Amino acid sequence: PICYGAALPLYGAGLDHPIAKKAAHIRCTNGRNGMLYDDDITSLYDIDNPEEETGIELAETVRSKAIENYRVKITKPGPMLEIEAYPVLKHKKEVQRAKKAKKTSAAQARVNQRNAAMKLNRLIQHNFPEYESYVIGLDYEVSPTPEQAAKDREAFIRGLRRLYKKNGVTLKWIAVTPWTTKTGAPTKRLHHHIVITGGVDENAIRALWMRRSNGRIHLDPLQPDANGVMGLAKYLANHLHGAKRWTGSRNLVMPPSIYPKRHMSKARAYTLAMDYEAARTIFERQHKDYTFVSMEVRFSDYVDGAYIYARMRKKNTAPRRR
C-alpha cells in the first residue's frame, strides 16, 4: 500500500500537476493507517444500491470517523480517464476485520466478474485503437469437440501472425472462448470471440477461417460508445467461466496507474458520492481536457466508506455516429 503525508494539500490539481506525475510506488511509513489494497477494494465495496440504507445513513458511512481520508487512483486507458477514490481507514484493525469477513459464493462471483470486465476493458481500450481494430466472432455450423475448437483457434491465431508479418504490421490480440456455462456444464455450441489490431485486408482475415468448411466468421470494426469499450468488455466477461478465462498476445500493455500524493477529503468524497451533477462539475473542472461520462458509487457490508469510480473521455475523441 501507499501512504502520504497529511500535511500535503488535498486532491484536485489534475493530472498535469507536478505532484500527480511523481512515481506511485512509495513505501508506506504511516503505521497507524489502515491502507486497503486494490484487490481489497473491489472485494469489499460491491453493493451498488443499498436497499436498507437511508440517505442519512449513507452520508454517515462516507464521512465515518473511522476514515482518515480517501486515496485516489487515476488510470488512462487510450482516450479514457478513470478515477477511483476509496477510504484510508484510521486503524489497521478495521482492515483486518473486513478482510476476515466471509463473502457468499454469489457475491464473490459478482466481484470476479466485475474485476474481469475492468481488466479486459483497460487492456482493450489501451491496446486496440477504436475503429481501426476488429472484433471477430468465430463459430461453427456443427459444434466441434473442445479439443478441436482449441486447435482451430490456435490455427487461426497462427494464420493471423503470418498474415500480419507478411504485411509488416504488428499484431495484438485477445481471445475469449466460453468453454463452460455459469453452472460449470460444457458449452453446447462452442464459439470464439477475438479482438485484434487492424492494418491488413479484412477479406484476408476472413479467408483464414472460411477455408474450413465448418466455419463462419463475423468481423466488425471496434466501435465504442460513450463509455469506450466497457460494453464490449462486460459482454466478453459474461462468457468467462471456469479456469480458462481469456488469453492474449504477449505484447499487450496494461495502462499504468497514478496515485497522486493529494488525498481526497471526506467532505469532497461525500459531495461526489451523494450528488451526481456536482461530481460531473468537479471532475470536469479538475481534468479540463476530458468530458465526464459516468460514475458508479459502491458501498460495503463490512467496512465504512464508499468506492467512487468515474469515467471521462478525452475531448475531441467522441464516438462516431453510426
Summary of the structure (lengths in Angstrom):
residues: 322
radius of gyration: 22.1
end to end distance: 43.9
largest distance: 68.6
contacts: 968
relative contact order: 0.22
helix: 34%
strand: 22%
